[in-house]
Amino acid sequence: MKTRHEILIDAPRAAVWAAFDDTGRRPRWQPTLRSITQKSGEPGEVGSVAECVYDEDGRTIRITETVTERREPDFLAGVHARSRARTIVVNHFEDLGDDRTRWVVYANHFFEGIMKVIGAFSGKRLSQRMERDLERFKLMVESAEADSA
C-alpha cells in the first residue's frame, strides 16, 4: 500500500529541517510516541538505528527505524519495521522561497501474514494519522517561527 502526504509550512526550510531532525521535539507532533532509544549510530545519520515505542489505543507498538539516506536539508529516507510490517518512508523538503517549505512524505507499506488482512483495512486510518501528524508539525514549527520573530 502506497501513500503520499504533503503540507505547506510557513517557515524557512532550515527551520523545518531543524525541527524535523530534532528527535526531542518528536513527541510534540507525534503524541503517541512514548520513547526513542538509539540502538546504533548517530541519530538521523545514514545507517543509524533507533527503537521507537508508541502507545496506540492502549497497545504498545515497537518500531525499529533505520535511516537509509540523508541529504540535509532536502531529503531523509528510512525503513520503519515491526513484527510482520515494514514501511519505506521518504521525506522531501522543498524550499518554495518567501520562507515557505513544502514537506512531502511518501510511504510504501508492506505486510506479512495476518497483517496483510489488517493492513488492507487500516489504510484510511494510517493516512488520517499521518495527516494529523503533519498538521501538528506545521503548527509546532510555525509557532516557533512566530515566537522567534
Secondary structure as UniProt FT lines:
FT   STRAND          2..9
FT   HELIX           13..21
FT   HELIX           23..25
FT   HELIX           26..29
FT   TURN            31..32
FT   STRAND          33..40
FT   TURN            43..44
FT   TURN            46..47
FT   STRAND          49..56
FT   TURN            57..58
FT   STRAND          59..71
FT   TURN            72..74
FT   STRAND          75..82
FT   TURN            83..84
FT   STRAND          85..97
FT   TURN            98..99
FT   STRAND          100..111
FT   HELIX           114..148
//
